[in-house]
């Protein structure tokens, strides 16, 4: 399966963004999808996951601010990010459990 993330940008602290992961190829709706993020000088972090049935989980650092969802009819997975903080600045990737990962999208949060 192929994945493509989009929706990043430059925002101010407290703002919101929605990231989109477009899945294509084999049936994307049957896959769990995770959003990872990578920031300079920091370890790669698993931000949120959603399985095929819609059950989600979150890292403590984003819990209560980020919401992951999916539209299986459109083969899309979303990451709604609210109350963004400068420490959320990173390249965000969507990835399947088998390691398929597309190009990331940069989120920059200014203070």
C-alpha positions in Angstrom: 0.0 0.0 0.0 1.2 3.5 -0.8 0.7 6.4 1.6 0.9 10.2 1.2 0.8 12.7 4.0 -0.3 16.3 3.5 -1.6 19.3 5.4 1.4 20.5 7.3 2.4 24.1 7.6 3.5 27.0 9.8 1.2 27.9 12.6 1.3 29.7 15.9 1.0 28.1 19.3 -2.6 27.4 20.2 -3.6 27.0 16.5 -5.0 23.9 14.9 -4.1 21.8 11.8 -5.5 18.8 10.1 -3.1 16.3 8.5 -4.3 13.9 5.9 -2.9 10.5 4.9 -4.1 9.2 1.5 -3.8 5.4 1.1 -3.7 3.7 -2.3 -2.8 0.4 -3.8 -4.1 -2.7 -2.0 -7.2 -2.2 0.1 -6.1 0.6 2.4 -9.1 0.5 4.6 -8.1 -2.9 6.0 -4.8 -1.5 7.5 -4.0 0.0 10.8 -2.4 3.3 10.3 -0.1 5.2 12.6 1.1 8.8 12.6 4.7 9.2 13.6 6.7 12.4 14.1 10.4 13.1 13.8 11.9 16.3 15.2 15.6 17.4 15.0 17.5 16.0 17.9 14.7 13.9 19.2 13.7 10.3 18.9 11.0 9.3 16.5 7.7 9.3 18.3 4.5 7.4 17.7 1.8 10.1 18.0 -1.4 8.2 17.3 -2.7 5.0 15.8 -6.0 3.8 14.4 -7.0 0.2 13.5 -9.3 -0.9 10.7 -12.2 -0.9 13.1 -11.6 2.7 14.2 -10.1 2.1 17.6 -7.5 4.7 18.4 -4.6 5.2 20.8 -2.4 8.2 21.5 0.9 9.2 23.0 0.6 10.9 26.3 2.2 14.0 24.8 -0.7 14.5 22.4 -3.6 12.9 24.3 -6.5 15.3 24.6 -5.2 17.6 21.8 -4.9 15.3 18.8 -7.6 13.1 17.3 -7.0 10.4 14.7 -9.9 9.3 12.5 -10.4 7.5 9.1 -12.8 7.6 6.2 -12.6 4.1 4.7 -14.7 5.0 1.7 -12.1 7.5 0.7 -9.1 5.6 2.0 -8.1 8.5 4.1 -6.8 8.8 7.6 -6.8 12.2 9.4 -4.9 13.7 12.3 -6.7 16.7 13.8 -4.3 18.6 16.0 -5.6 21.2 18.4 -3.8 23.6 20.9 -0.6 23.1 19.1 2.6 23.7 21.0 6.2 24.6 19.7 7.3 21.1 20.9 4.9 19.6 18.3 7.1 20.9 15.6 8.2 17.9 13.5 7.9 16.0 10.2 4.8 13.9 10.5 4.6 10.5 8.7 1.7 8.0 8.3 2.8 4.4 8.3 1.3 0.9 8.2 2.4 -2.0 10.6 4.3 -3.5 7.7 6.4 -0.4 7.4 4.9 1.2 4.3 5.5 4.9 4.8 5.0 7.8 2.5 6.7 11.2 2.3 6.1 13.2 5.5 4.6 16.6 6.0 6.3 19.4 8.0 4.5 21.0 10.9 6.1 24.1 12.4 4.6 25.7 15.5 5.9 29.1 16.4 5.7 30.5 20.0 
